[in-house]
Amino acid sequence: MEIDVHCEGIEELLRKFEEMGLNTEPMMEIALEKGAKKLQSYIKPLVPVAQIGGGELRNSISVEKSGRLAYSVGTNKKYAVYVEYGTGKLGDPTVPHTPKDKWVYFNDDLNQFITTEGQPAQHFMHQGLEDGKDAVIKEVEKEIRKWLT
């Protein structure tokens, strides 16, 4: 699960810098990476930590270069989507969920079967983006301004 944030106008900005004789693409990469790390700093504290084996999901929130002038903030944990959106009848009603009222699974950490009706959504990714978007933009702007002064 990852969040991709697209900044409109970056290509145009790079073109204008090139017209001024500046090769700013390497600097833009640095600015975008710092922006992605700023977003990561808003998401990580919002990740719920399980009582048993806790911290694995939170510790997996990472920043990855995903292409030219592109960075992703996310996790490689497959269960993150179930934490973000919840499950069963308790989950976020805007996304499809299992139609089951209850189900049983075996919890290895507890060494027992668990019956559940689902879990409520815990929107750590979306909330982190919402909370941090202005700070991310300011971080990128701050880096760009360094080159212009």
Backbone as CSV, one residue per row, in Angstrom:
resi,resn,N_x,N_y,N_z,CA_x,CA_y,CA_z,C_x,C_y,C_z
1,MET,0.852,-1.165,0.000,0.000,0.000,0.000,0.896,1.226,0.000
2,GLU,0.581,2.171,-0.870,1.394,3.373,-0.948,0.531,4.552,-1.344
3,ILE,1.057,5.716,-1.103,0.417,6.950,-1.529,1.365,7.624,-2.500
4,ASP,0.847,7.956,-3.656,1.610,8.715,-4.636,1.024,10.115,-4.680
5,VAL,1.874,11.101,-4.526,1.455,12.493,-4.604,2.080,13.078,-5.854
6,HIS,1.252,13.625,-6.694,1.742,14.189,-7.950,1.753,15.711,-7.839
7,CYS,2.875,16.296,-8.209,3.022,17.753,-8.188,2.903,18.257,-9.618
8,GLU,1.851,18.967,-9.893,1.668,19.517,-11.226,2.605,20.696,-11.427
9,GLY,3.135,20.812,-12.632,3.958,21.952,-12.980,5.450,21.746,-12.818
10,ILE,5.871,20.567,-12.360,7.312,20.349,-12.147,8.062,20.362,-13.474
11,GLU,7.503,19.707,-14.485,8.169,19.679,-15.795,8.304,21.097,-16.355
12,GLU,7.251,21.888,-16.202,7.296,23.274,-16.680,8.341,24.083,-15.910
13,LEU,8.402,23.884,-14.607,9.391,24.570,-13.785,10.809,24.188,-14.214
14,LEU,11.039,22.901,-14.446,12.367,22.453,-14.903,12.720,23.094,-16.243
15,ARG,11.733,23.172,-17.146,11.964,23.776,-18.455,12.376,25.253,-18.299
16,LYS,11.707,25.964,-17.396,12.048,27.378,-17.179,13.458,27.518,-16.604
17,PHE,13.812,26.632,-15.699,15.169,26.665,-15.157,16.194,26.377,-16.249
18,GLU,15.892,25.426,-17.138,16.799,25.106,-18.242,16.990,26.315,-19.146
19,GLU,15.902,27.049,-19.397,15.983,28.258,-20.223,16.915,29.284,-19.592
20,MET,17.018,29.263,-18.276,17.913,30.176,-17.554,19.328,29.604,-17.480
21,GLY,19.544,28.424,-18.067,20.857,27.803,-18.061,21.155,27.005,-16.803
22,LEU,20.100,26.628,-16.060,20.283,25.875,-14.821,19.845,24.425,-15.003
23,ASN,20.693,23.489,-14.592,20.307,22.074,-14.574,19.850,21.761,-13.154
24,THR,18.569,21.845,-12.931,18.045,21.704,-11.572,17.394,20.358,-11.306
25,GLU,17.393,19.466,-12.281,16.736,18.177,-12.046,17.327,17.434,-10.845
26,PRO,18.665,17.372,-10.692,19.197,16.693,-9.489,18.729,17.362,-8.192
27,MET,18.643,18.684,-8.212,18.174,19.398,-7.023,16.681,19.153,-6.783
28,MET,15.914,19.057,-7.865,14.484,18.779,-7.743,14.275,17.389,-7.149
29,GLU,15.118,16.441,-7.530,15.039,15.091,-6.948,15.237,15.168,-5.431
30,ILE,16.199,15.957,-5.003,16.460,16.117,-3.570,15.253,16.735,-2.879
31,ALA,14.678,17.770,-3.493,13.522,18.446,-2.902,12.334,17.495,-2.780
32,LEU,12.078,16.708,-3.812,10.950,15.776,-3.777,11.174,14.661,-2.759
33,GLU,12.414,14.189,-2.658,12.704,13.165,-1.655,12.488,13.717,-0.241
34,LYS,12.921,14.955,-0.016,12.697,15.563,1.301,11.205,15.745,1.571
35,GLY,10.448,16.088,0.545,9.001,16.197,0.701,8.373,14.861,1.054
36,ALA,8.840,13.796,0.399,8.325,12.457,0.688,8.681,12.038,2.116
37,LYS,9.876,12.377,2.552,10.274,12.043,3.927,9.459,12.838,4.945
38,LYS,9.097,14.060,4.587,8.236,14.856,5.462,6.862,14.184,5.571
39,LEU,6.338,13.693,4.457,5.056,12.981,4.480,5.167,11.732,5.348
40,GLN,6.240,11.004,5.208,6.483,9.818,6.030,6.431,10.176,7.515
41,SER,6.971,11.334,7.872,6.994,11.743,9.274,5.593,12.048,9.814
42,TYR,4.659,12.333,8.940,3.274,12.550,9.359,2.499,11.236,9.436
43,ILE,2.843,10.288,8.573,2.114,9.010,8.523,2.527,8.087,9.660
44,LYS,3.829,7.929,9.872,4.321,6.929,10.835,3.684,7.011,12.222
45,PRO,3.571,8.192,12.823,2.991,8.236,14.172,1.513,7.838,14.216
46,LEU,0.844,7.855,13.068,-0.582,7.518,13.021,-0.838,6.020,12.856
47,VAL,0.222,5.271,12.548,0.047,3.830,12.336,-0.239,3.163,13.679
48,PRO,-1.374,2.466,13.766,-1.668,1.781,15.031,-0.657,0.670,15.285
49,VAL,-0.347,0.463,16.539,0.614,-0.564,16.931,-0.130,-1.648,17.701
50,ALA,-0.046,-2.870,17.210,-0.714,-3.999,17.862,-0.042,-4.322,19.187
51,GLN,-0.828,-4.823,20.111,-0.278,-5.185,21.422,0.705,-6.339,21.316
52,ILE,0.439,-7.244,20.387,1.325,-8.391,20.197,2.068,-8.199,18.876
53,GLY,3.379,-8.266,18.944,4.188,-8.095,17.734,4.111,-6.678,17.195
54,GLY,3.826,-5.723,18.042,3.570,-4.351,17.618,4.751,-3.653,16.990
55,GLY,4.431,-2.691,16.149,5.441,-1.854,15.533,5.886,-2.288,14.155
56,GLU,5.522,-3.495,13.739,5.982,-3.999,12.450,5.457,-3.138,11.295
57,LEU,4.165,-2.818,11.328,3.585,-1.999,10.268,4.160,-0.586,10.316
58,ARG,4.211,0.011,11.483,4.757,1.371,11.620,6.197,1.425,11.105
59,ASN,7.003,0.444,11.471,8.408,0.435,11.055,8.587,0.188,9.559
60,SER,7.554,-0.315,8.909,7.662,-0.610,7.482,7.337,0.585,6.587
61,ILE,6.867,1.679,7.155,6.531,2.850,6.346,7.834,3.444,5.817
62,SER,7.973,3.435,4.504,9.244,3.846,3.915,9.025,4.782,2.734
63,VAL,10.119,5.414,2.315,10.139,6.274,1.141,10.955,5.557,0.078
64,GLU,10.384,5.446,-1.101,11.073,4.775,-2.208,11.050,5.678,-3.435
65,LYS,12.151,5.712,-4.155,12.168,6.403,-5.449,11.410,5.521,-6.420
66,SER,10.374,6.067,-7.052,9.527,5.241,-7.903,9.608,5.618,-9.376
67,GLY,10.504,6.525,-9.703,10.677,6.938,-11.094,11.352,8.286,-11.158
68,ARG,11.454,8.819,-12.356,12.045,10.142,-12.536,11.145,11.170,-11.859
69,LEU,11.720,11.925,-10.941,10.982,12.940,-10.185,9.757,12.350,-9.501
70,ALA,9.896,11.128,-8.984,8.760,10.449,-8.360,9.209,9.657,-7.138
71,TYR,8.472,9.836,-6.055,8.729,9.123,-4.809,7.404,8.610,-4.260
72,SER,7.445,7.457,-3.626,6.261,6.879,-2.995,6.531,6.702,-1.511
73,VAL,5.500,6.912,-0.732,5.554,6.650,0.697,4.569,5.519,0.936
74,GLY,5.036,4.437,1.539,4.137,3.313,1.744,4.760,2.190,2.531
75,THR,4.129,1.043,2.416,4.562,-0.147,3.134,4.453,-1.355,2.226
76,ASN,5.255,-2.355,2.506,5.175,-3.613,1.775,4.339,-4.656,2.528
77,LYS,3.734,-4.258,3.623,2.920,-5.184,4.413,1.549,-5.330,3.753
78,LYS,1.224,-6.554,3.355,-0.027,-6.810,2.643,-1.255,-6.498,3.497
79,TYR,-1.133,-6.607,4.798,-2.293,-6.383,5.660,-2.560,-4.903,5.916
80,ALA,-1.690,-4.022,5.438,-1.863,-2.589,5.682,-3.204,-2.084,5.154
81,VAL,-3.634,-2.607,4.025,-4.902,-2.165,3.445,-6.073,-2.486,4.379
82,TYR,-5.980,-3.593,5.115,-7.046,-3.962,6.046,-7.047,-3.062,7.281
83,VAL,-5.870,-2.584,7.648,-5.784,-1.642,8.766,-6.318,-0.286,8.310
84,GLU,-5.897,0.146,7.142,-6.320,1.452,6.614,-7.833,1.536,6.425
85,TYR,-8.411,0.529,5.798,-9.833,0.574,5.446,-10.730,-0.253,6.354
86,GLY,-10.147,-1.037,7.238,-10.942,-1.902,8.096,-11.423,-3.128,7.340
87,THR,-12.195,-3.962,8.026,-12.695,-5.197,7.414,-14.129,-5.458,7.854
88,GLY,-14.776,-6.327,7.088,-16.132,-6.750,7.450,-17.086,-5.584,7.593
89,LYS,-18.127,-5.822,8.344,-19.155,-4.795,8.492,-18.686,-3.596,9.309
90,LEU,-17.528,-3.695,9.939,-16.979,-2.579,10.705,-16.069,-1.679,9.870
91,GLY,-15.760,-2.110,8.652,-14.820,-1.368,7.815,-15.429,-0.132,7.168
92,ASP,-14.596,0.586,6.456,-14.986,1.789,5.733,-16.038,1.420,4.688
93,PRO,-17.227,1.996,4.759,-18.284,1.621,3.827,-18.034,2.072,2.394
94,THR,-17.012,2.889,2.147,-16.749,3.360,0.784,-15.916,2.380,-0.031
95,VAL,-15.421,1.306,0.585,-14.648,0.299,-0.148,-15.299,-1.067,0.038
96,PRO,-15.146,-1.960,-0.947,-15.785,-3.273,-0.811,-15.142,-4.103,0.306
97,HIS,-15.983,-4.808,1.028,-15.525,-5.655,2.130,-16.159,-7.026,2.031
98,THR,-15.642,-7.904,2.841,-16.210,-9.236,2.884,-17.665,-9.159,3.347
99,PRO,-18.544,-9.927,2.723,-19.954,-9.877,3.120,-20.245,-10.712,4.376
100,LYS,-19.228,-11.381,4.883,-19.453,-12.232,6.052,-19.779,-11.399,7.277
101,ASP,-20.674,-11.928,8.110,-20.972,-11.279,9.385,-19.879,-11.565,10.405
102,LYS,-19.341,-12.802,10.378,-18.276,-13.219,11.300,-17.383,-14.215,10.580
103,TRP,-16.172,-14.320,11.032,-15.294,-15.379,10.550,-14.276,-15.710,11.625
104,VAL,-13.642,-16.853,11.429,-12.697,-17.374,12.412,-11.334,-17.522,11.733
105,TYR,-10.295,-17.144,12.450,-8.941,-17.351,11.948,-8.050,-17.769,13.110
106,PHE,-6.908,-18.361,12.767,-5.970,-18.791,13.792,-4.894,-17.725,13.955
107,ASN,-4.707,-17.236,15.176,-3.696,-16.239,15.483,-2.464,-16.962,16.029
108,ASP,-1.386,-16.943,15.254,-0.156,-17.635,15.647,0.451,-17.053,16.917
109,ASP,0.396,-15.724,17.069,0.988,-15.095,18.258,0.267,-15.520,19.534
110,LEU,-1.060,-15.619,19.450,-1.841,-16.018,20.618,-2.001,-17.536,20.724
111,ASN,-1.688,-18.221,19.628,-1.817,-19.671,19.555,-3.262,-20.115,19.849
112,GLN,-4.199,-19.406,19.215,-5.604,-19.749,19.407,-6.443,-19.228,18.247
113,PHE,-7.663,-19.772,18.128,-8.601,-19.301,17.123,-9.281,-18.033,17.631
114,ILE,-9.515,-17.112,16.717,-10.165,-15.841,17.034,-11.415,-15.729,16.159
115,THR,-12.526,-15.316,16.748,-13.744,-15.016,15.997,-13.872,-13.500,15.922
116,THR,-14.149,-12.991,14.731,-14.224,-11.543,14.555,-15.386,-11.157,13.655
117,GLU,-15.867,-9.968,13.833,-16.855,-9.367,12.935,-16.180,-8.319,12.064
118,GLY,-14.910,-8.192,12.217,-14.154,-7.212,11.453,-13.499,-6.205,12.368
119,GLN,-12.845,-5.260,11.748,-12.203,-4.187,12.515,-12.496,-2.861,11.832
120,PRO,-12.627,-1.806,12.615,-12.886,-0.495,12.026,-11.677,0.029,11.248
121,ALA,-11.944,0.902,10.313,-10.876,1.540,9.536,-10.034,2.427,10.449
122,GLN,-8.733,2.433,10.178,-7.794,3.299,10.895,-6.958,4.009,9.834
123,HIS,-7.484,5.075,9.299,-6.925,5.742,8.117,-5.604,6.460,8.396
124,PHE,-4.560,5.709,8.657,-3.260,6.325,8.941,-2.626,6.944,7.704
125,MET,-2.766,6.311,6.543,-2.166,6.855,5.315,-2.907,8.116,4.862
126,HIS,-4.201,8.010,4.732,-4.983,9.158,4.266,-4.933,10.323,5.261
127,GLN,-5.008,9.998,6.543,-4.958,11.049,7.559,-3.592,11.722,7.585
128,GLY,-2.533,10.919,7.425,-1.184,11.487,7.376,-1.011,12.424,6.202
129,LEU,-1.557,12.044,5.051,-1.500,12.909,3.876,-2.286,14.194,4.121
130,GLU,-3.481,14.052,4.661,-4.310,15.227,4.944,-3.617,16.163,5.937
131,ASP,-3.070,15.592,7.005,-2.408,16.399,8.035,-1.114,17.044,7.538
132,GLY,-0.390,16.346,6.666,0.945,16.790,6.299,1.098,17.459,4.950
133,LYS,0.020,17.526,4.157,0.192,18.003,2.779,0.772,19.421,2.702
134,ASP,0.331,20.322,3.565,0.876,21.684,3.526,2.355,21.703,3.913
135,ALA,2.728,20.905,4.903,4.127,20.836,5.329,5.004,20.229,4.236
136,VAL,4.473,19.270,3.498,5.223,18.656,2.399,5.492,19.698,1.320
137,ILE,4.466,20.448,0.962,4.620,21.495,-0.061,5.650,22.526,0.401
138,LYS,5.577,22.933,1.653,6.535,23.918,2.177,7.953,23.370,2.151
139,GLU,8.102,22.080,2.447,9.435,21.459,2.434,10.035,21.493,1.036
140,VAL,9.240,21.156,0.032,9.709,21.173,-1.353,10.019,22.613,-1.770
141,GLU,9.131,23.537,-1.446,9.359,24.949,-1.775,10.638,25.470,-1.125
142,LYS,10.864,25.101,0.125,12.061,25.548,0.852,13.326,25.106,0.119
143,GLU,13.331,23.858,-0.341,14.505,23.352,-1.060,14.698,24.087,-2.386
144,ILE,13.613,24.346,-3.102,13.711,25.042,-4.385,14.219,26.465,-4.169
145,ARG,13.743,27.123,-3.127,14.169,28.500,-2.837,15.667,28.564,-2.530
146,LYS,16.225,27.499,-1.962,17.671,27.478,-1.674,18.486,27.689,-2.947
147,TRP,18.014,27.121,-4.075,18.775,27.220,-5.307,18.630,28.583,-5.938
148,LEU,17.528,29.267,-5.623,17.235,30.524,-6.274,17.848,31.726,-5.543
149,THR,18.375,31.503,-4.355,18.939,32.637,-3.620,20.445,32.636,-3.662
